[in-house]
Amino acid sequence: MVVNYRWLFVFVFILASCNLTQRARVVLLPDTQTYAEKYPEVLKAQVNWISKEAKTIDMVLQQGDLTQNNNTKEWLVIKEAFEQLDQKVPYVLALGNHDMGSVPGKFADVRNTSLYNQYFPSEKMSQLPGFGGLFAAGKMDNAYYLLKTDKVKWLILTLEFGPRNAVLDWAGSIADQYPDRTVIINTHAYMYSDSTRQGPGDNWRAQGYGVGKDTGVNAVNDGEDIWNKLVKKHPNIRFIFSGHILNGGVGTLLSVNDHSYPVYQMLANYQEGVKGSIKGGNGWLRILDMDFKKGTLEVKTYSPYLNEYNTDPGQSFTLKGVFYKPQN
């Protein structure tokens, strides 16, 4: 028998390509504030690595506190960093308490986000891949994105620090509008460092800042509030990623929503003030490798600045039996 190796090679290549497309890679880039303030070279190493690996990365999600002092100098550092990713890989930013306030250096006393919207204007951001829409016209504080990886269609909701009641209502309406999409919520404050949702008795709740005095539709919400008012009610919300919390800086929680589906909730934060932090996090970021066929989610923590992986149990683990598609 004569073997046509050319066609055998083509068949093997196609088969391998099909297997590869059943995966997705998401990079989480939490709290960059200390890099913006003190160590821009560390952020540069992270972004350079993402840019270099862009063909293997499906999306980058940043969890807020982009800056430390909400001033022009730091916003320029952040702007120049993320501009390197424009049109290379979809990226989604979130607003933290350090990214809002009445004046630079005063954090979340009021919900003023003018500098963020000056350096990341909706006119530009709406032209980048995946952009879907905004809660408030012309303001990037709360936005949604529509992306697709293989057979999984994603809806990413990025929500402000201590999202207001009106924002949660809006987010729920968007989730309902796209029932065939798997929803990721990307927000600054949600999980606590003891692997529970942030709630009464925990530190750094939105209720403890100036914005926490607002009432009615503008009342703020912590992690437990977000779960009860939004997450658990919607069958297609499956992932929540957050930062903000110090202490050990990590936490993971699996909960079941009102529709009996699993919801995967993760905290990752490496900023200055987190136990063991060096140079504001030494460039640690999260790599989430999703395998749709096997139903696994592999979590790895890597530093492009150090070119090292963190293999501690809370930083390196695999979740099994993950439902990536909404179940009808």
CORTAHU-V768697 format. One record per run of one state. SS is the DSSP state (~ for helix, > for strand, _ for the rest). FROM is the first residue (numbers start at 0). TO is the last residue. If there is no record, write none. Layout:
# CORTAHU-V768697
<<SS	FROM	TO> <SS	FROM	TO>>
This chain:
# CORTAHU-V768697
<<_	0	3> <~	4	19> <_	20	21> <>	22	28> <_	29	31> <~	32	36> <_	37	38> <~	39	51> <_	52	52> <~	53	55> <_	56	57> <>	58	61> <_	62	70> <~	71	82> <_	83	89> <>	90	91> <_	92	95> <~	96	98> <_	99	112> <~	113	118> <_	119	120> <~	121	124> <_	125	129> <>	130	135> <_	136	137> <>	138	148> <_	149	150> <>	151	158> <_	159	163> <~	164	176> <_	177	180> <>	181	186> <_	187	189> <>	190	190> <_	191	195> <>	196	196> <_	197	204> <~	205	207> <_	208	208> <~	209	212> <_	213	214> <~	215	217> <_	218	221> <~	222	228> <_	229	229> <~	230	232> <_	233	235> <>	236	241> <_	242	248> <>	249	255> <_	256	260> <>	261	267> <_	268	277> <~	278	280> <_	281	282> <>	283	290> <_	291	294> <>	295	302> <_	303	306> <>	307	309> <_	310	315> <>	316	319> <_	320	327>>
